[in-house]
Amino acid sequence: MNSMQSPTVDEVVAATCKWLERAVIGLNLCPFAKSVHVKKQVRYVVSEATDSDALLADLERELQYLASVSPKETETTLLVHPFVLEDFDDFTDFLDLVDVVVRTQGLAGKLQVANFHPDYCFADAEPDDIGNFTNRSPYPTLHLIREASIDRAVAAFPEAAQIFERNIEMLEEMGLEGWQALDVDAPKKSGD
């Protein structure tokens, strides 16, 4: 990637897919991800929005799409937005609007949105805490999920509540060096 050039849609999708395959599936951070990935039921959408209003419009469109399409065609959507909300605090502020959009579209209880960010930091955690990496992605990402899919996954995996703790323990064992060996961060521009 040219040092002055923004990533292309193909580069963003490739980096996101690599993260999904190596980290999310490879480390089994989400035991439900592999089957939908293998069945090609994950929709990758790269928003070219450069402000939160344009991103909200993309989110609204993707929520409506996911609500209307068969789960056999698209089970879940990753809405990646590399050009907006790069600052983690701005990203977390935006999540309040995400909840409002889900409710106002009448999709509460049908769809939910999980979130991932390159600088993800849990409340009360230090920024360099390895546990944060469970929610770190190459680019800011909103994961649109069907509630029915979550219910089915939890029924099939009764210890779902323990996934979060298991993930943190695993990352603590592998450490930052182990995470970096996965090579799942977004390509860096020179000067970064």
LUMBA-11897 format. One record per residue: residue in one letter; z, y, x of N, C-alpha, C in turn. Coordinates in steps of 0.001 Angstrom, whole numbers, padded with zeros to 6 digits, always signed. Atoms other than C-alpha are relative to their C-alpha. Layout:
BEGIN
aZYXZYXZYX/...
This chain:
BEGIN
m+000000-001176+000843+000000+000000+000000+000000+001237+000887/n+000067-001255-000728-000931+003432+001340+001314+000737-000152/s-001312-000636+000017+002172+005430+002241+000084+001176-000968/m-000018-001138+000910+001171+008358+000012-000405-000391-001416/q+000554+000448+001266-000137+006287-002875+001079-000688-000843/s-000881+000709+000925+001788+005135-005927-000509-001415-000157/p+000461+001383+000180+001696+001416-006632-000964-000097-001180/t+000930+000252+001097-001128+000156-008799+000686-000907-001024/v-000520+000891+001038-000508-001738-012026+000057-001430+000540/d+000019+001360-000550-001529-004957-010258+001117-000216+001022/e-001076+000121-000994+000930-004298-007408+001367-000072-000670/v-001273+000013+000730+003758-003614-009859+000205-001353-000671/v-000105+001313+000651+003027-006788-011836+000256-001083+001043/a-000181+001013-001050+002755-008838-008628+001432+000020+000542/a-001372-000102-000513+006092-007538-007315+001009-000486-001035/t-000907+000423+001070+007770-008125-010680-000048-001511-000180/c+000153+001451+000135+006370-011643-010962+000658-000719+001186/k-000626+000583-001205+007489-012407-007388+001523+000007-000150/w-001444-000100+000239+011014-011207-008257+000436-001026-001041/l-000339+000968+001047+011019-013304-011430-000001-001414+000570/e+000125+001361-000531+009859-016415-009580+001028-000309+001092/r-000885+000281-001148+011962-016088-006407+001475+000225-000294/a-001412-000333+000246+015163-014479-007678+000477-000548-001345/v-000479+000362+001336+015526-014925-011429-000117-001505-000238/i+000208+001435+000196+014021-018429-011597+000444-000784+001235/g-000307+000713-001233+014378-019462-007955+001482-000190+000249/l-001450+000104-000149+018108-018737-007886+000670-000446-001296/n-000502+000386+001314+018474-019770-011531+000983+001037-000563/l-000847-001070+000528+020004-016374-012364-000020-000006-001521/c+000119+000159+001444+018724-016938-015883-000625-001363-000264/p+000538+001345+000211+018372-020616-016804-001033-000088-001115/f+000939+000002+001118+016210-019631-019784-001377+000541+000401/a+001228-000686-000401+013491-017837-017790-001129-000951+000387/k+001041+000879-000547+011653-020778-016260-000965-000502-001070/s+000887+000593+001009+010326-022331-019464-000990+001015-000560/v+000936-000991+000547+008833-019096-020845-000998+000454+001063/h+000914-000359-001087+007352-018273-017443-001076-001078+000160/v+000937+001118-000163+005759-021721-017094-000996-000042-001161/k+000875+000012+001181+004358-021470-020633-000832+001274-000125/k+000723-001282-000001+002965-017998-019807+000275+000814-001269/q-000410-000738+001195+004927-016435-022663+000731+001296+000352/v-000591-001271-000428+006182-013479-020609-001125+001028+000049/r+000979-001095+000002+004271-010274-021277+000473+001039+001020/y-000281-001033-000996+004160-007881-018321-000739+001259-000414/v+000602-001271+000377+003568-004283-019355+000494+001051+000993/v-000357-001060-000937+003492-001500-016785-000242+001334-000681/s+000113-001329+000591+004206+001891-018264-000414+000980+001086/e+000409-001047-000936+002435+004739-016561+000682+001317-000339/a-000760-001185+000407+004915+007162-018146+000622+000678+001219/t-000649-000773-001052+006201+009934-015924+001150+000835-000556/d-001173-000645+000604+008794+011247-018378+000574-000925-001070/s-000693+000910+000916+011284+009691-020757-000631-000031-001392/d+000645+000007+001318+009402+010748-023916-001172-000985-000031/a+001137+000929-000064+006288+008844-022836+000502-001437+000119/l-000560+001343-000114+008434+005855-021867+000549-000471-001348/l-000481+000363+001334+010107+005910-025295-001153-000433-000904/a+001172+000372+000812+006667+005802-026919-000493-001390+000401/d+000402+001335-000463+005743+002795-024756+000986-001054-000487/l-001029+000932+000463+009037+001126-025647-000165-000287-001490/e+000180+000189+001442+008501+001688-029369-001200-000910-000281/r+001217+000803+000189+004994+000216-029147+000263-001461+000391/e-000253+001372-000449+006188-002848-027205+001015-000720-000887/l-000940+000616+000951+009126-003469-029559-000749-000455-001245/q+000769+000363+001190+006730-003428-032513-000931-001171+000290/y+000875+001119-000364+004323-005715-030679+000789-001307+000019/l-000779+001229-000122+007023-008254-029840+000510-000465-001363/a-000486+000359+001336+008380-008135-033396-001109-000612-000859/s+001101+000457+000855+004915-008866-034815-000745-001222+000523/v+000772+001093-000593+003518-011491-032425+000793-001311-000057/s-000641+001313-000002+004238-015208-032515+000717-000235+001325/p-000699+000320-001245+006858-016342-029981-000791-000980+000869/k+000814+000931-000786+004391-019049-028931-000997+000747+000872/e+000925-000815-000785+002078-016295-027722+000769+000857+001011/t-000821-000859-000854+004701-013874-026344+001455-000177-000415/e-001422+000225+000276+008339-014882-026161+000833+001212+000387/t-000795-001103-000535+009565-011890-024177-000910+000966+000745/t+000801-001023-000668+008300-008671-022607+000815+000664+001099/l-000571-000808-001071+009060-007012-019289-000780+001308+000033/l+000596-001332-000009+008340-003297-019662+000453+000682+001292/v-000307-000529-001327+008215-002067-016077-000475+001444+000049/h+000349-001428-000018+008246+001695-015498+000298+000596+001372/p-000229-000405-001383+007821+002561-011824-000039+001500+000266/f+000202-001424-000253+007135+006288-012258+001006+000899-000717/v-000989-000781+000747+010093+007356-014392+001333-000737+000059/l-001370+000527-000025+013879+006864-014305+000285-000783+001281/e-000264+000622-001293+013916+005980-010629+001449+000212+000426/d-001413-000246-000269+017399+007514-010407+000831-000846-000964/f-000753+000933+000833+019914+004951-011671+000828+000702-001079/d-000776-000722+001022+022092+007522-013466-000889+000453-001151/d+000947-000374+001052+019057+008829-015366-000382-001226-000831/f+000334+001263+000665+018155+005224-016184+001098-000399-000981/t-001086+000409+000896+021596+004445-017619+000153+000970-001167/d-000032-000964+001113+021545+007653-019669-001083-000335-001022/f+001126+000334+000868+018177+006583-021092+000316-001205-000884/l-000309+001219+000762+019647+003256-022260+000631+000303-001355/d-000532-000396+001315+021500+005088-025050-001151+000224-000987/l+001175-000223+000851+018090+006138-026406-000663-001323-000379/v+000576+001317+000271+016871+002535-026136+000700-000626-001204/d-000764+000554+001129+019662+001412-028474-000355+000697-001311/v+000367-000759+001199+018781+004178-030933-001372-000444-000498/v+001350+000406+000390+015095+003151-030921+000026-001382-000653/v-000077+001351+000580+015937-000503-031569+000554+000084-001424/r-000598-000128+001341+018140+000487-034527-000928+000717-000975/t+000836-000773+000939+015794+003095-036018-001276-000745-000370/q+001171+000809+000346+012895+000638-035898+000390-001213-000846/g-000454+001115+000830+015015-001801-037903-000017-001330+000726/l+000110+001230-000793+015021-004328-035065+001333-000484+000558/a-001326+000466-000434+018768-004570-034392+000252-001356-000655/g-000202+001357+000500+019694-008226-034756-001242-000871+000129/k+001257+000742-000207+016063-009222-034128-000416+000041+001469/l+000352-000183-001402+015380-007805-030666+001133+000731+000711/q-000914-000773-000822+017542-006563-027847-000681+000299+001318/v+000601-000429-001262+016822-004895-024537+001025-000140+001115/a-000801+000100-001216+018305-005949-021214-000632+000943+001022/n+000527-000982-000948+017883-003703-018192+000236-000425+001439/f-000016+000306-001428+017168-004061-014493-000488+001239+000740/h+000345-001198-000766+016831-001448-011778+000172-000292+001485/p-000148+000229-001442+016330-001361-007999+001359+000418+000555/d-001305-000492-000459+019655+000502-007636+001121-000371-000964/y-000985+000388+001012+021574-001321-010361+001393-000076+000613/c-001383+000034-000450+025318-000868-010025+000891-000130-001230/f-000919+000193+001113+027878-002291-012422+001113+001038+000056/a-001120-000926+000053+030647+000038-013580+001135-000568+000850/d-001130+000371-000856+033591-000041-011163-000404-000828+001215/a+000454+000712-001199+031451-001719-008468-000478+001024+001029/e+000556-000833-001063+030516-000214-005132-001517-000222+000030/p+001460+000163-000005+026752+000415-004747-000493-001160+000864/d+000471+001076-000875+026475-002136-001927+000602-001360-000336/d-000587+001280+000429+028382-004871-003818-001133-000978-000334/i+001065+000992+000182+026215-008006-003740-000130-000434-001466/g+000071+000356+001420+027072-008712-007404-000992+000840-000778/n+000974-000867+000667+024864-005775-008404-001408-000579+000029/f+001349+000514-000186+021832-007709-007194-000408-000961-001116/t+000381+000837+001145+021982-009963-010269-000887+000787-000966/n+000770-000853+000905+020439-007007-012114-000941+000949+000745/r+000929-000842-000765+018290-005531-009357-001399-000591-000049/s+001415+000368+000104+014532-005621-009802-000796+000935+000908/p+000789-000869-000882+011709-004150-007726-000212+001406-000563/y+000233-001283+000678+011114-001372-010275+000897+000048-001232/p-000750-000065+001254+013066-000054-013276-000718-000806-001081/t+000592+000937+000952+012522-002612-016031+000864-000138-001236/l-000650+000298+001274+013387-003013-019691-000510-001364-000452/h+000339+001368+000398+013452-006649-020798+000228-000131-001498/l-000065+000122+001454+012682-007017-024511+000121-001476-000347/i-000349+001398+000264+014204-010224-025854+000196-000208-001493/r-000231+000380+001396+014158-011941-029228+001419-000553-000133/e-001356+000508+000244+017666-012529-030597-000026-001499-000304/a+000093+001430+000334+016555-015916-031980-000160-000842+001261/s+000168+000713-001269+015516-016939-028461+001328-000126+000730/i-001319+000032-000640+018942-016038-027136+000881-001030-000694/d-000813+000973+000751+020598-018047-029897-000387-001434+000356/r+000460+001349-000374+018438-021096-029094+000423-000348+001423/a-000359+000252-001404+019101-020751-025371+001493-000266+000143/v-001450+000193-000074+022859-020452-025851+000386-001355-000585/a-000276+001315+000586+022846-023526-028093-000370-001118+000972/a+000441+001021-000956+020964-025458-025404+000813+000035+001297/f-000767-000170-001232+023186-024131-022612+001385+000520-000379/p-001285-000428+000553+026760-024082-023954+000866+000832+000940/e-000808-000790-000933+028206-022547-020777-000663+001340+000319/a+000736-001241-000247+026010-019435-021130+000920+001148+000396/a-000932-001083-000318+029055-017153-020964+000411-000018+001470/q-000417+000125-001403+029730-018428-017441-001135+000317+000978/i+001149-000263-000870+026256-017590-016088+000273+001196+000902/f-000231-001227-000755+027268-014092-014997+000932-000248+001185/e-000955+000272-001080+030280-015277-012991-000600-000924+001051/r+000643+000928-000931+028299-018146-011447-001001+000730+000876/n+000993-000757-000762+025542-015746-010411+000652+000851+001087/i-000681-000841-000992+027946-013389-008677+000556-000856+001124/e-000528+000894-001037+029643-016273-006853-001119-000473+000930/m+001115+000476-000800+026267-017590-005695-000501+001102+000940/l+000486-001094-000834+025151-014168-004444+001008+000351+001094/e-001003-000247-001034+028449-013671-002636-000117-001022+001119/e+000179+001046-001009+027848-016986-000852-001240+000248+000851/m+001239-000199-000767+024272-016117+000138-000002+001322+000743/g-000110-001286-000673+025107-012512+001046-001271+000828-000033/l+001125-000934+000004+022818-009538+001527-001166-000548+000821/e+001062+000556-000838+020885-011270+004299-000790-001068-000765/g+000675+001016+000808+020113-014192+001973-000870+000622-001076/w+000796-000695+001014+018953-011817-000766-001247+000602+000636/q+001134-000649-000660+016758-009895+001655-001052-001027+000416/a+000948+001054-000381+015184-013188+002773-000917-000389-001167/l+000856+000280+001160+013838-013581-000786-001219+000911-000039/d+001098-000959-000069+011640-010525-000128-000503+000369-001398/v+000366-000311+001380+011695-009381-003757+000132+001484-000351/d-000087-001427+000273+012159-005629-003397-001403+000587-000085/a+001290-000682+000088+009358-003214-004197-000455+000375+001405/p+000489-000449-001298+007118-002438-001248+000426+001447+000238/k-000475-001347-000329+008462+000645+000519-001145+000872+000484/k+000930-000982-000542+006430+003749+001107+000579+000472+001328/s-000550-000504-001256+006718+005159+004595+000811+001247-000311/g-000905-001122+000273+009518+007696+004716+001112-000373-000933/d-001083+000458+000880+011639+005688+002239+001128-000568+000824/
